Amino acid sequence: MVFVVDDLLKLPLDLSMEVLRAIAEKAEAEGLATEKAVRNRVLETQMKYERGDLSESEYRMTISDLRSRLEKLKGE
């Protein structure tokens, strides 16, 4: 019985978190909707790597994703 009450009390919070995650994902996707935005993200990623904030594998994976996104945008 206690678990049911706990679940009911947490339901609004859980739903709110799902909505916030969806909004964040949408904002992230829209943030890379232009070539300029993607190029800026590439520069930002390079600076993070040079400062040591990203490992080489994180850097390579991110740059690869951004290049793919840039190619998609050029094809549109």
N, C-alpha and C positions, 0 to 999 in steps of 0.2 A: 504494500500500500504506500509506503514511504517513497518508493521509486517512482510510482505514478505521479505523486504530488510533485516530486522534484522535477520530473520530466515536464510536467505541465508548467511549472514555474520557469524552467529554462527555455521553453519553446519560443517565446518572443525574442529572446537573446540569440538563440540559434538561427532563427529566421532573419534577424537583423544582420547577423554576420554573413549569411549567405548572400543577402542583397548587397552588402558592402563589397564582398569578394567579386560579385558579378559586375558591379560598377567599376571597381578597380581594373578588372580584366578588360572591360570595354574601353576605359580611358587609356589603358596601355596600348591596346590595338589601334585606337584612333590617334594616339601620339606618334605612331609610325606610319601615318597615312600619306605622308608626302616624302619626296626624295630628300628635301632639305632636312626634315626631321630625322630621317634615317642617317643621313650624313653627319648630322650633329651627334647622334648617338654613337656613331663610329668614332668620332673624335673624342667623345667623353670616355668611351671604352678604352681607347688607346692611352689616354691620360691616366686612367685608373690603373692600367697595366704597368705603365712606366713608374707610377708612384708605389707600386707593390701592393695595391689594393686587390688585384686579381691575380690568380695563379695563371700559369701559361695555358693550362687546359681550359680554364674558364674563359680566358681571353679568346682562344681559338674557337671555342664553341659559340661564343657571343658574336664574334666577327663573322663566322660562317652563317649564322642565322640572319644577321643584318645584311650580308651580301645577298642572300637568297631573297630577302624582303625587297631590297633595292632592285634586283633583277625583275621581280614580279611587278613592281611599280613602273619600271621602264617599259615593260611589255603591255601595260594597260593603255 
